[in-house]
Amino acid sequence: MTTQQTSTRPDGTAPDEHGTHRVASGFWRFIPGFGRPTARFVHRWAIALLVSNVGIVATGGAVRVTGSGLGCPTWPRCTDDSFVPHGELGIHGAIEFGNRMLTWVLIIIAIAAFVAVLRYAGSERRDKWTVTLIALGIPFQGVIGGITVLTDLNPWVVALHFVLSMVLVSAATVLVYRMRPYPTATEPAVVDTDAPSTATRRLGVYLAWLLYAVTWVTIYLGTVVTGSGPHAGDVDAPRNGLDPDNATQLHADAVFVLVGLGLAALVYARVFARPQQRSALVFVALLLLQGVIGFVQYFTDLPVALVIAHMFGSALLLIGATWQVLVAQATDQPRVDAA
């Protein structure tokens, strides 16, 4: 039996949880937490990054359903003569400008998360790449948002804007999972005759990926429904020309497929006692709630509050689908301890 001892260096610094010494130096030593980031500190910034990306999805939905998409009629300025709205633009200008300002809050959070991950001794190369792509994706998403304004809220460009926001939500979910300071449930330490076969474990991975793919299809079809419906973001904004009832039916069909896959993933996890039981149960619960909201908003002529809730629910569903893939892949191979 061997024991690990915590040692200190002559400068008084102790190793972190990975056993790596990291001296707080340079500019960052003056900012609490960033001089020598801990696992918990980095994880909190990853959560903040995820929450802020979900938040911008919800506020973007508020801009659309309140008809404020062209509250600032141009970009990057609000008007041809000013970066900020004036009184003539009214409440719509304030709502649209407020959403633009929230993007800067998101950028600040992304920079903080980027620095925390890069300075954290336990970060792997893929973690650094993930947070870098998220940080770069946020200003790029702002540019796409500007293009939606310059194209007078073309429904296909608006759909692209929403889809890219959801890509950032999924990527931020990966970062939260990767940076978590606590372990995830794994296979038994010793493989025995009761352990699931390789084919059984792989089935869980395939189910998770299929669930993830169909979640994306469902989300995109939702943007098609929105592009054919009344919430154009502005009274003069164009529609995609599709029949709203047909688009809604296609979206509903995808939802039914997703419900079947979600239940299949839950049954699989329960029958084979897989670690993703909890994530599968949460996903099904979110999916059923999202379905109820969708049906109610359809039969009540799309009230503003329910439309925003439905967009928020879409982000939560994608988080759930992403998490299932991550857990399924992490537990694909059983851990075997040497005797």
N, C-alpha and C positions, 0 to 999 in steps of 0.2 A: 504494500500500500504506500502510496506517495501522497504527500500533502503539499498544497500550494501556499506560499507565503507572500504576503504583500510587502513589497520593498519600496523604499523611497529613494529618490535621487538626491545628490548633494544640494540641488536647488529647492528641495522640499516638495517636488511634485510627485504624485502617486500615479501608478498606472490606472487606466480606465478599466471598464469591465471586460475589454478584449485583451488586457494585459499590455497595452501599448501606451507608452509615455507620450504625452502631447503637451508641450510647454506653451502657455499663453504668451504670445509675442506679437509685436507689431500693433497696428491700429486696433485690431479686434479685442485686444486685452482690456480695453477701456469700456467695452460694451458687455454688460452682464450676460453670461451664458455663451457668448460667441467666442470667447477666448479659448476655452477648452470644452466644446459641446459634449453633453452627456447623451446617452441613448434616449432618455425620457424627454430631454429638451428638444432634440431633433424630431422626435415623434410628434410632439405638440405642434411644431411648426408645419409638419406634414399634414396634420389634421386641419390646421388653420388654412392651409392651401386648398385642401379639398372642400372645406366648408365655404370658403370664399368663391370657389368656382361654381359650386351649386347655387350660391346666393346670386351670382351674376346671371345665371340661367333664369331664376325666378324674377329678378328685376327686369331682365330683358322681356320676359313675358308680360310684365306689368306695362312696359312701354307699348307693346303691341296692342293689348286689349283695351287700353285707354285711348287708343288712336293718336299716340304721341310719337310715332315713328319718325315723322318729319317735323317734330317740334323745333328741332334745329335743322333748317332746310338744306344745309350744306356741311361739308367736312373737309379739313379738320377744324375749321372755324364753325361757330354756331350759325353765324350769318356771314355775308360777304364782307361785312365791316367790323365784326366783333367775334371774339372767342367765347363770349358769354351771352346768354339770351337777354333780350330787353322786354319791356312791358308789353309790346304789341304781340309777342309770341304767346303770352298767357301761360296757363297752367301746363299746356303741352310742351312748351319750350323748357319749362322748369323740370318736368319729368324726364325728358330726353337728355338734358344737360346733366341732371343728377346721375343718370345711368352712366354717362360718359365719365363722370368724376369717380364713380365707383371702380372703374377700370384701373385708375391710378392707385386706389387702395389695394386692388388685387396685385398690381405690379410690385408694390412695396412688400406685400406678404411673400410674393414669389422670390424677390431678391433675398429676403431674410431666410426663407427655406433653402434657397440655393447656397447661401454662405454657410448655413448650419450643416447641410449635408456634405459639402466639400471639405469643411474643417473637421468633421467628425471622423475620428480614427477608425471607427468600425464600418465606414461606408465602403461598398464595393464599387467597381467600375460601372456596373449597370445602374446602381443607385445614382451615381453622379450624372450619367447620361440621361436618366429619367427626369431628374429635377432640372437639368439643363434644357431639355426639350420642352418641358412645361413652361419654364421661364421665358424661353424664346417664343413659344406658341401664344402667350398672352398678348404681347404687342402685335403679333401677326393677326390674331383674332380681332384686335382693335381695327386693323386696316380693313379686314373683311367687313366689319361693321360699318366703316366709312363708305365702302363700296355699295353696301345696301342702301345707304342714304343717297349717294350719287346716282344710283339706278332707280330712284323713286320707289324703293322697297319692292324690287322685283321678287316675286315669291320664291323663285328657285335660288336666288342669291341669299334671301332670308333663311331658307331651309339649310343652305350650306353653312351659314353663320351659326345656326343652332347646332348642327351636327358637329362642327369643330369645337364648340363649347363642350359638347358631350365627350368628345375625344379627350379633352383636357380633364374632365371629371374622371374618366376611366383611368387615365395615366396617374392622376393624383391618388386614386384609390390604390394603385399598385405601389406608389411610394409610401402610403400609410401602412400598407401590409408589410412591406420590406423593412421599414424603420421601426416596427413595433418593438418595444423593449421587453416583451414577455413572449414566452414560447407558444407555439401553436400545437394543438393535439397531434400526435404522431402515431405511427404504428407501434405495436408491442415491441419491447426491447429485444426479445428473442422470438424468432420465427418458429411457430409450431404448426401442428396439423390443422389447427383451427384458423390460421391466418388466411386471409383472402388470396386467391390465386392471382397471378399476374393479369390474366384476362379479366378478372373481376375488377381489379383496381383500374385497369385501362378503360373499362366500361364507364367508370365514374368520370374519368378525364374526358372521354368523348362526349358524354352527356353534358358535362359542364361547358365544353366548347360549343356544342350545338345550341345550348341554352343561350350562351353569350351571343352567338351569331343571330339567332332569331330575335333576341332582344333588340339588336341593332336594326334588323329589318322592321320590326314593329315601331321603333322610334322614328325611323325615316318615313314610314308610311303615315305616321302621325303628322309629320311636317307637310306631307302632301295634302292631308285632310285640312290642315290649317290654311294652306295656300289656296284652297278652293272655297273656304268659308268666309264668314263676315268679318273676322278680325284681321284686317289687312294692315293695321298699323296706322292707316290714314284713310280718310274717306275717298281720296282720289287714287289710292294705290291700286295697281293692277292685280288681278287674280290669275291663277294658272289655267283657267278655262275648263277644268275637269268638273264633272257633276259631283257635288258634295255628298249626295247619298251613296253613290257608287264608291267614292273614295273612302267614305266612312265604313262601308261594308267590307272593303278590302282590308282596312286597318283592323276591323273587328275579327276578321278571319285569322289574321296573324296573331291577334291576342289569344284566340282560342287554341291555336297551335302552341303558343307560349305557355298557356295554362297547362296543357297536356304534358309538355316537357318539364315544367316545374314540378308537377305532381310525380312524374316518373323519377326525377332526380331525388325527390324527397323519399319516395318508396324505396328506391335503391339504397339511399344512405341509411334508412331505418332497418331494412332487411339485413344488410351486410354490416351494420354497426360501424359505418364509416365516420371519420372525423368531421365531414361536412354536413352532419345532420342539422346542426343549429343554423348554419348559413342557408341550407335548403329550406328549412321551415320559415325563416325570416323572409326569404325571397317569395315564397308562396303567399305569405300573409300580405306583403307589399303588393304583389300582383293582384290579389283579390281586392284590396282596397283601391288600387288604381283602376281596376275594372269597374268598380261601383261608381267611382268619381266620373269615369268616362261615360257610362250609361246615363247617369243623372244629368251631367252637363249637356248631353245630346238631347234628352227629352225635356230640358228646361231652357232650350234656346241659348246655350252657351253663356251663362252668367260669368261675369268677370272673375269673381273669387274662385269659382270652380276651375276655370281655364288655367289660372295661375297655379292652383293646387295640382292640376293634372301635369303641368310642365315640371313642377317640383317633384312630383311622384316619378316622372320619367327618369330624372337624375338619380333618384334613390334606387329605382329598379336596375339601372346600369351599374351602380355601385354594388348591388347585391349579386348581379350576374358576374361582374369582374371578380368579386371576392370568392365566388364558388370555383372559378377557374384556378385562382391562386391556391386555394386550400386543396383542391383535387390534385393539382400538380405537385404540391409540396408533399403529399402523402401517397404519391403513386408508387414509390418504392419503400418497402419496409426497412426499418433500421435494425441492423443485426449487431449485437454486442459480442465481442470475443469472449469465449468462456475463460 
